[in-house]
Amino acid sequence: MDALARHFDALYRASDDPWHVRDAWYECRKRALLLASLRLARYDHALETGCGNGGMTGGLAARCRRVTAVDLSPAAIGRCRAHLASQRASGVQALALRLPNAWPAVPPGGFDLVVVSEMAYYLDDDALARFLARVRASLRPGGELVACHWRGAFNDRRQDTEALHAALGALPGLAPLLTHQEPEFRLDAWAMAADTENTAP
């Protein structure tokens, strides 16, 4: 476990909601906006990167037949599983993986929804390049990619939010669906072209 994973593990051992994602109005509103940005009522299989304690995962589970939720912190995954159990959410596999070095199993044809929320700005340039390649390879033709990140400065930030979303939007085959910007955060959604080849990792 690297330093960042240990840092998050300590936070989630100390609190089941260190960023108050379940009860802070800012977080609740941002989550509602992200879920409202999804253009379909139902999805088959979503990938959520950086799921934390499952604040977003429950909302995705209500819209998806299956959700693969991933976080680098085993403690966060424990909190996520407990939260989902309390909500009686079904169809979720929560995994402790250090993306992009490890990657969850990709379903045949790929995920039809990939959510990248408040995590990719922790990646250095090399890790981000591998992450982008894996995201593209994991997204099925016609699938959606949604990204949401805070715009403020903090010590562990490795990527600027604007540049990060530009890099995501530049992935081959993606077409923009929407952009929502506020002083605190940016939300973007894209769709993969239906005729794009999928080469899952």
Summary of the structure (lengths in Angstrom):
residues: 201
radius of gyration: 15.5
end to end distance: 22.9
largest distance: 46.9
contacts: 663
relative contact order: 0.15
helix: 35%
strand: 27%
